[in-house]
């Protein structure tokens, strides 16, 4: 049981989440785009979903969201539920291609990030906040999705590492016929 825990994704997701959370609370608070804070935790959850499928994205989203809730003081599990959905959406979209090229991974990361950012106020409605939606929600989602697409070449390999997934190696037809001969 202990060996399964040590070999699981939590051992790598937590330290990566700590670093991302530190970046979220320091650098990305000051580097705003049109007044929007880049949600690096949501982007990382979506990128991990692209790398490891819906289950991996959901696990990363839950871990990163729970860490965010613990630090920010938001109701425990509210951001975790939203980022879980964002990671799972990106992972489900990644089922379209077995090993998506970088531009397709960027699109999937952007879509998962947008889903996670949209779900934050939706979840907060369910926990009873009076005014969870901002007037600029569309702008926030668009900027967050664009940032997710731009950061995906860095965060998809990081998510693959966190989930201990090795990149697939495709053999061409010439390589297969030479190995069988």
C-alpha positions as a printed NumPy array, in Angstrom:
array([[  0.   ,   0.   ,   0.   ],
       [  2.811,   2.391,   0.846],
       [  4.599,   1.542,  -2.415],
       [  1.447,   2.312,  -4.39 ],
       [  1.205,   5.713,  -2.723],
       [  4.859,   6.529,  -3.361],
       [  4.569,   5.525,  -7.009],
       [  1.293,   7.42 ,  -7.479],
       [  0.884,  10.928,  -8.853],
       [  0.324,  12.705,  -5.507],
       [  4.008,  12.504,  -4.574],
       [  4.915,  14.593,  -7.647],
       [  1.767,  16.735,  -7.862],
       [  2.093,  18.246,  -4.381],
       [  5.612,  19.727,  -4.776],
       [  4.769,  20.976,  -8.275],
       [  1.567,  22.456,  -6.857],
       [  3.491,  24.239,  -4.114],
       [  5.78 ,  25.86 ,  -6.679],
       [  2.85 ,  26.806,  -8.934],
       [  0.927,  28.189,  -5.967],
       [  3.926,  30.304,  -4.973],
       [  4.106,  31.632,  -8.534],
       [  0.343,  32.254,  -8.521],
       [  0.501,  34.268,  -5.306],
       [  3.633,  36.28 ,  -6.143],
       [  4.584,  36.761,  -9.786],
       [  1.205,  36.289, -11.448],
       [ -0.505,  38.713,  -9.058],
       [  1.747,  41.468, -10.397],
       [  1.776,  40.315, -14.048],
       [ -1.834,  41.014, -14.921],
       [ -3.175,  41.179, -18.441],
       [ -5.863,  43.875, -18.629],
       [ -6.4  ,  43.467, -14.887],
       [ -6.819,  39.665, -15.08 ],
       [ -4.617,  37.427, -12.923],
       [ -3.428,  34.447, -14.945],
       [ -4.784,  31.285, -13.233],
       [ -1.636,  29.17 , -13.442],
       [ -3.178,  26.485, -11.218],
       [ -6.15 ,  26.051, -13.583],
       [ -3.837,  26.027, -16.599],
       [ -1.628,  23.379, -14.987],
       [ -4.645,  21.195, -14.196],
       [ -5.856,  21.431, -17.799],
       [ -2.361,  20.753, -19.173],
       [ -2.076,  17.685, -16.95 ],
       [ -5.425,  16.539, -18.322],
       [ -4.075,  16.869, -21.853],
       [ -1.016,  14.836, -20.869],
       [ -2.729,  12.14 , -18.816],
       [ -6.376,  11.969, -19.814],
       [ -9.473,  12.899, -17.883],
       [ -8.557,  10.909, -14.776],
       [ -5.092,  12.482, -14.528],
       [ -6.525,  15.945, -15.151],
       [ -9.193,  15.442, -12.509],
       [ -6.617,  14.297,  -9.952],
       [ -4.337,  17.246, -10.713],
       [ -7.252,  19.68 , -10.676],
       [ -8.436,  18.417,  -7.321],
       [ -4.962,  18.537,  -5.755],
       [ -4.149,  21.999,  -7.158],
       [ -7.603,  23.358,  -6.293],
       [ -7.456,  22.011,  -2.753],
       [ -4.049,  23.606,  -2.258],
       [ -5.413,  26.902,  -3.6  ],
       [ -8.424,  26.739,  -1.268],
       [ -6.215,  26.07 ,   1.754],
       [ -4.02 ,  29.09 ,   1.033],
       [ -6.661,  31.564,  -0.143],
       [ -9.195,  30.849,   2.571],
       [-11.989,  30.148,   0.108],
       [-14.494,  27.454,   1.119],
       [-12.619,  24.161,   1.106],
       [-13.324,  22.264,  -2.085],
       [-14.91 ,  25.087,  -4.073],
       [-11.909,  25.758,  -6.305],
       [-10.973,  22.08 ,  -6.176],
       [-14.311,  21.106,  -7.746],
       [-13.953,  23.71 , -10.493],
       [-10.374,  22.765, -11.373],
       [-11.295,  19.072, -11.298],
       [-13.879,  19.757, -13.991],
       [-11.376,  21.822, -15.996],
       [ -8.746,  19.077, -15.884],
       [-11.287,  16.405, -16.804],
       [-12.619,  18.444, -19.742],
       [ -9.12 ,  18.911, -21.139],
       [ -8.445,  15.203, -20.703],
       [-11.651,  14.254, -22.489],
       [-10.806,  16.56 , -25.377],
       [ -7.347,  15.002, -25.605],
       [ -8.996,  11.66 , -26.412],
       [ -9.458,  12.985, -29.954],
       [ -5.771,  12.404, -30.706],
       [ -3.574,   9.685, -29.221],
       [ -0.536,  11.941, -28.958],
       [ -1.675,  15.456, -29.914],
       [  0.764,  17.817, -31.616],
       [  1.722,  20.969, -29.717],
       [ -0.908,  23.177, -31.355],
       [ -3.718,  20.73 , -30.604],
       [ -2.484,  20.321, -27.029],
       [ -2.549,  24.137, -26.748],
       [ -6.179,  24.222, -27.917],
       [ -7.176,  21.473, -25.488],
       [ -5.388,  23.228, -22.634],
       [ -7.144,  26.487, -23.507],
       [-10.552,  24.772, -23.536],
       [ -9.903,  23.023, -20.218],
       [ -8.694,  26.26 , -18.653],
       [-11.809,  28.066, -19.866],
       [-14.026,  25.32 , -18.425],
       [-12.262,  25.513, -15.059],
       [-12.46 ,  29.31 , -14.881],
       [-16.159,  29.302, -15.811],
       [-16.908,  26.659, -13.194],
       [-15.463,  28.691, -10.297],
       [-18.461,  31.077, -10.031],
       [-20.886,  28.245, -10.827],
       [-19.586,  26.218,  -7.881],
       [-19.673,  29.292,  -5.677],
       [-23.378,  29.729,  -6.46 ],
       [-23.976,  26.247,  -5.052],
       [-22.171,  27.067,  -1.812],
       [-24.253,  30.197,  -1.317],
       [-22.196,  33.216,  -2.345],
       [-24.426,  36.15 ,  -3.188],
       [-22.554,  37.665,  -6.174],
       [-20.095,  35.089,  -7.582],
       [-20.215,  36.26 , -11.223],
       [-18.141,  39.221, -12.325],
       [-19.327,  41.525, -15.084],
       [-16.125,  40.805, -17.043],
       [-16.356,  37.012, -16.877],
       [-16.144,  36.665, -20.663],
       [-12.962,  38.724, -20.768],
       [-11.472,  36.769, -17.854],
       [-12.228,  33.449, -19.568],
       [-10.786,  34.613, -22.897],
       [ -7.542,  35.911, -21.353],
       [ -7.173,  32.803, -19.184],
       [ -7.71 ,  30.501, -22.175],
       [ -5.185,  32.429, -24.267],
       [ -2.651,  32.213, -21.437],
       [ -3.36 ,  28.488, -21.173],
       [ -2.639,  28.024, -24.863],
       [  0.621,  29.975, -24.568],
       [  1.826,  28.138, -21.452],
       [  0.847,  24.654, -22.619],
       [  4.223,  23.814, -24.251],
       [  5.763,  24.185, -20.775],
       [  3.009,  22.706, -18.631],
       [  1.96 ,  19.643, -20.682],
       [  5.405,  18.005, -20.294],
       [  5.347,  18.968, -16.608],
       [  1.963,  17.288, -16.23 ],
       [  3.271,  14.225, -18.046],
       [  6.169,  14.097, -15.58 ],
       [  3.842,  14.487, -12.584],
       [  1.742,  11.55 , -13.728],
       [  4.82 ,   9.455, -14.615],
       [  3.757,   9.081, -18.233],
       [  6.398,   8.365, -20.811],
       [  5.921,   9.909, -24.224],
       [  4.822,   7.365, -26.796],
       [  7.297,   6.293, -29.418],
       [  5.749,   5.651, -32.8  ],
       [  7.426,   3.289, -35.193],
       [  7.086,   3.863, -38.915],
       [  6.188,   1.14 , -41.397],
       [  9.833,   0.847, -42.48 ],
       [ 10.98 ,   0.302, -38.891],
       [  8.356,  -2.362, -38.244],
       [  9.212,  -4.366, -41.378],
       [ 12.93 ,  -4.189, -40.59 ],
       [ 12.388,  -5.435, -37.036],
       [ 10.289,  -8.411, -38.163],
       [ 12.802,  -9.551, -40.792]])
